Amino acid sequence: FCKDTAVKSIVILPPVPIADFEPDTSGCPPVTVTFRNNSMYGETYIWDFDDGSFSTEVNPTHVFYVSGTYLVKLTVYGLSGEAEFTQAVTVHETPQALFNVYPSEADDVNQVFKFSNASLNAAKYIWDFGDGTTSTEEEPYHIYGKEGAYNITLYVWSEDNCPDTTSLENLLRITAGDGFIMFPNVFRWNRTGPTGGWWNEGVIDNTVFRPHFINVEKYRLIIYSRWGELVYESDELYKGWDGYIDGIKPAIQDAYVWKVWVTYVNGRTEVIIGDVTFLH
């Protein structure tokens, strides 16, 4: 009985690698991403972060500083070959907060300041005027009402909610000089109806009897007809008489006597009496 034996080695290789990772993400710079490697059958790894940097760690952490879209590629090497997987990381564009104020100095505490917004890539705004008040308007106007130096801060956010801020210290300086107040001697009936008498600085409107003033802290105005009837009174500086009695019916065309008590920001007080002609 004759026999023989043959021996062969068989090598069973693992499957070809499967490359996979997470997360695909986005955010405001700097964006820090910890990549979780979900690959299978890999022995070594090379990460290409698409910003000129690489890593051979299994689960690397990488910081993206500059806005843009990065195609992160993972190459997996195994005993049976290699595989690649690519995902995008988006770093949103950062806004830039910029502004100017006109004017930057005034000697009238009731000066209207315009805040000119020069911000880049911004969609939402919060202004801190430095006097305890704020605004969400893009280009607000503001009256301080008191002398002093004010620090202005502008907060901005992009459409992707990325923030930026800028602050300027002692940007505004307001000094209170001696004030004055004066009234017109004639105004006209507004035929479209009562307006309530509210008015804005810089708007010319001869259908409202109202003062022109500098450095007035508060005042009280009363107006009488020639027969001694009280037709109007107010302590609102930016609310004048629109020529309507009780906000309903127009006063008759005539001359009216007014009296005003004024307190200026420097403490000086004054009482002035005058007359105004109301024309139809």
C-alpha positions as CSV (number, residue, x, y, z in Angstrom):
1,F,0.0,0.0,0.0
2,C,1.6,3.2,-1.2
3,K,0.6,6.8,-0.2
4,D,1.7,10.5,-0.5
5,T,0.8,13.8,1.2
6,A,0.7,17.3,-0.2
7,V,0.3,20.5,1.9
8,K,-0.9,23.9,0.6
9,S,-1.3,27.1,2.5
10,I,-4.5,29.1,1.8
11,V,-4.6,32.8,2.7
12,I,-8.0,34.1,3.3
13,L,-8.0,37.9,2.9
14,P,-10.5,40.2,4.4
15,P,-13.0,42.0,2.1
16,V,-11.9,45.2,0.3
17,P,-12.0,48.1,2.7
18,I,-15.2,50.3,3.0
19,A,-14.5,54.0,3.7
20,D,-17.0,56.0,5.6
21,F,-17.0,58.8,8.2
22,E,-19.2,61.4,9.8
23,P,-20.2,64.1,10.4
24,D,-20.8,66.3,7.4
25,T,-21.2,69.6,9.1
26,S,-21.3,73.4,8.8
27,G,-20.8,76.3,11.1
28,C,-19.3,79.7,11.8
29,P,-15.5,80.0,11.8
30,P,-13.5,78.6,13.4
31,V,-15.3,75.3,12.9
32,T,-13.9,72.4,15.0
33,V,-14.8,69.0,13.7
34,T,-14.1,65.6,15.3
35,F,-14.4,63.0,12.6
36,R,-15.8,59.6,13.5
37,N,-14.3,56.9,11.3
38,N,-16.9,54.3,10.4
39,S,-14.7,52.5,7.9
40,M,-14.4,48.7,7.7
41,Y,-11.5,46.4,7.0
42,G,-9.0,49.2,7.1
43,E,-5.4,49.0,8.4
44,T,-4.2,52.6,7.8
45,Y,-5.9,55.9,7.1
46,I,-5.1,59.1,5.4
47,W,-7.3,62.2,5.8
48,D,-7.1,65.1,3.4
49,F,-8.9,68.1,4.8
50,D,-8.8,70.1,1.6
51,D,-7.0,73.0,3.2
52,G,-3.4,71.8,2.7
53,S,-3.3,69.7,5.9
54,F,-3.5,65.9,6.4
55,S,-3.8,63.3,9.3
56,T,-3.2,59.6,9.7
57,E,-5.2,59.4,13.0
58,V,-8.2,57.0,13.1
59,N,-10.5,59.7,14.5
60,P,-8.9,63.1,14.0
61,T,-10.0,66.5,15.2
62,H,-9.5,69.4,12.8
63,V,-10.1,73.2,12.9
64,F,-11.2,75.0,9.8
65,Y,-10.5,78.7,10.1
66,V,-11.3,80.2,6.8
67,S,-14.8,80.5,5.2
68,G,-15.5,78.1,2.3
69,T,-16.6,74.6,1.4
70,Y,-14.0,71.8,2.1
71,L,-14.2,68.4,0.5
72,V,-12.7,66.2,3.2
73,K,-11.4,62.9,1.8
74,L,-10.7,59.7,3.7
75,T,-8.5,57.1,2.0
76,V,-8.6,53.6,3.7
77,Y,-5.9,51.1,3.0
78,G,-6.4,47.4,3.9
79,L,-5.0,44.0,3.1
80,S,-7.3,43.6,0.1
81,G,-7.0,47.1,-1.4
82,E,-8.1,50.6,-0.7
83,A,-11.2,52.8,-0.7
84,E,-12.1,56.5,-0.6
85,F,-14.9,58.5,0.8
86,T,-15.5,62.3,0.6
87,Q,-17.9,64.6,2.5
88,A,-18.2,68.4,2.6
89,V,-17.6,70.7,5.6
90,T,-19.0,74.2,5.1
91,V,-17.5,77.1,7.0
92,H,-19.9,80.1,6.7
93,E,-18.8,83.6,5.8
94,T,-18.3,85.8,8.8
95,P,-20.0,89.3,8.8
96,Q,-18.0,92.4,9.5
97,A,-19.6,95.1,11.7
98,L,-18.8,98.6,10.5
99,F,-20.5,102.0,11.1
100,N,-20.2,105.8,11.2
101,V,-22.1,108.4,13.1
102,Y,-23.0,111.9,11.9
103,P,-22.3,114.3,13.5
104,S,-19.7,113.0,16.0
105,E,-19.9,116.1,18.2
106,A,-22.7,118.5,19.2
107,D,-23.5,121.3,21.6
108,D,-27.2,120.5,21.5
109,V,-28.4,117.7,23.7
110,N,-31.4,117.3,21.3
111,Q,-29.2,116.8,18.3
112,V,-30.4,114.0,16.0
113,F,-27.6,111.6,15.3
114,K,-27.6,109.4,12.3
115,F,-26.0,106.0,12.5
116,S,-24.8,104.9,9.1
117,N,-24.4,101.1,8.7
118,A,-21.4,100.0,6.6
119,S,-21.4,96.3,7.8
120,L,-20.6,93.5,5.3
121,N,-22.6,90.3,4.9
122,A,-24.9,91.2,7.8
123,A,-28.6,90.5,8.0
124,K,-29.5,91.3,11.6
125,Y,-28.4,94.2,13.8
126,I,-28.5,95.5,17.4
127,W,-27.2,98.9,18.2
128,D,-26.2,99.8,21.8
129,F,-26.2,103.6,22.0
130,G,-24.3,103.7,25.3
131,D,-27.1,105.4,27.2
132,G,-29.1,102.3,28.1
133,T,-31.1,102.2,24.9
134,T,-30.9,100.0,21.8
135,S,-32.2,99.6,18.3
136,T,-32.6,96.8,15.8
137,E,-33.0,99.1,12.8
138,E,-30.4,98.9,10.1
139,E,-29.6,102.7,10.1
140,P,-31.3,104.3,13.1
141,Y,-31.5,107.9,14.3
142,H,-31.1,108.7,18.0
143,I,-31.4,111.7,20.4
144,Y,-29.5,111.4,23.6
145,G,-31.0,114.3,25.5
146,K,-28.1,114.6,27.9
147,E,-24.5,115.8,27.7
148,G,-21.7,113.4,27.9
149,A,-19.4,111.0,26.0
150,Y,-21.0,107.9,24.7
151,N,-19.6,104.4,23.7
152,I,-21.4,102.9,20.7
153,T,-21.5,99.2,20.0
154,L,-22.9,97.5,16.9
155,Y,-23.7,93.7,17.0
156,V,-24.4,92.0,13.7
157,W,-25.4,88.5,12.5
158,S,-25.2,87.0,9.0
159,E,-28.0,84.9,7.4
160,D,-26.3,81.9,8.8
161,N,-26.4,83.5,12.3
162,C,-22.6,84.1,12.4
163,P,-21.8,87.1,14.7
164,D,-19.5,90.0,14.8
165,T,-19.3,93.1,16.8
166,T,-17.5,96.4,16.9
167,S,-17.3,99.1,19.7
168,L,-16.0,102.6,19.6
169,E,-15.4,104.3,22.9
170,N,-16.1,108.0,23.5
171,L,-17.3,108.2,19.9
172,L,-19.9,110.9,20.6
173,R,-19.4,114.0,22.6
174,I,-22.3,116.2,23.6
175,T,-21.9,119.4,25.5
176,A,-24.8,121.5,26.6
177,G,-24.6,125.2,25.7
178,D,-27.2,127.8,26.5
179,G,-30.5,126.8,25.0
180,F,-33.3,128.7,23.2
181,I,-36.8,128.1,22.0
182,M,-38.8,129.9,19.3
183,F,-42.2,129.4,17.6
184,P,-43.5,130.5,14.2
185,N,-46.1,133.3,14.0
186,V,-48.3,131.6,11.4
187,F,-49.3,128.0,10.4
188,R,-51.9,126.5,8.1
189,W,-54.8,124.1,8.3
190,N,-54.1,120.5,7.2
191,R,-57.2,119.8,5.1
192,T,-56.6,116.1,5.1
193,G,-57.6,115.8,8.7
194,P,-56.1,115.8,12.2
195,T,-52.5,114.4,12.5
196,G,-52.0,114.4,16.2
197,G,-49.3,117.1,15.8
198,W,-46.3,114.7,16.0
199,W,-43.3,115.9,14.1
200,N,-39.7,115.0,13.3
201,E,-36.5,117.0,13.2
202,G,-35.5,118.1,9.7
203,V,-39.1,117.8,8.3
204,I,-40.6,121.1,7.2
205,D,-44.3,121.1,7.9
206,N,-46.2,124.4,8.3
207,T,-49.4,122.6,9.2
208,V,-48.2,122.0,12.8
209,F,-47.5,124.8,15.3
210,R,-44.4,123.5,17.1
211,P,-41.2,124.9,18.5
212,H,-37.7,125.1,17.2
213,F,-35.3,124.6,20.1
214,I,-31.8,123.7,21.4
215,N,-31.0,122.2,24.8
216,V,-34.5,122.1,26.1
217,E,-35.0,119.5,28.8
218,K,-38.8,120.0,29.3
219,Y,-41.6,122.4,28.6
220,R,-45.3,123.0,28.9
221,L,-47.3,124.8,26.1
222,I,-50.8,126.1,26.3
223,I,-52.8,127.9,23.6
224,Y,-55.9,130.1,24.0
225,S,-58.4,131.6,21.7
226,R,-59.0,135.4,21.7
227,W,-62.0,134.7,24.0
228,G,-59.9,132.9,26.6
229,E,-60.9,129.3,25.6
230,L,-58.1,126.7,26.1
231,V,-57.7,125.0,22.7
232,Y,-54.5,123.1,23.2
233,E,-51.9,122.1,25.8
234,S,-49.0,119.7,25.8
235,D,-45.7,118.9,27.5
236,E,-44.4,116.8,24.6
237,L,-41.5,118.5,22.8
238,Y,-42.1,116.6,19.6
239,K,-45.9,117.1,19.6
240,G,-47.3,120.4,18.4
241,W,-50.8,121.7,17.6
242,D,-52.3,120.6,14.3
243,G,-55.0,123.2,14.4
244,Y,-57.7,120.8,15.5
245,I,-59.7,121.2,18.8
246,D,-59.9,117.9,20.8
247,G,-58.4,116.2,17.7
248,I,-61.8,116.4,16.0
249,K,-62.8,119.8,14.5
250,P,-60.6,122.5,13.0
251,A,-60.2,125.7,14.9
252,I,-61.4,128.8,13.1
253,Q,-59.0,131.0,11.2
254,D,-57.9,133.5,13.8
255,A,-55.0,134.7,16.0
256,Y,-54.3,132.6,19.1
257,V,-52.2,133.4,22.2
258,W,-49.7,130.9,23.4
259,K,-47.6,130.6,26.6
260,V,-44.7,128.3,27.3
261,W,-42.8,127.3,30.4
262,V,-39.3,126.1,29.5
263,T,-36.5,124.4,31.5
264,Y,-33.2,124.1,29.7
265,V,-30.6,121.4,30.3
266,N,-28.3,123.8,32.1
267,G,-31.1,124.4,34.7
268,R,-32.2,127.8,33.4
269,T,-36.0,128.4,33.2
270,E,-38.0,130.8,31.0
271,V,-41.6,131.8,30.5
272,I,-42.5,133.2,27.0
273,I,-45.8,134.5,25.7
274,G,-46.6,135.1,22.0
275,D,-49.3,134.8,19.4
276,V,-49.8,132.8,16.2
277,T,-52.2,133.1,13.3
278,F,-54.0,130.0,12.1
279,L,-54.9,130.2,8.4
280,H,-57.4,128.2,6.4
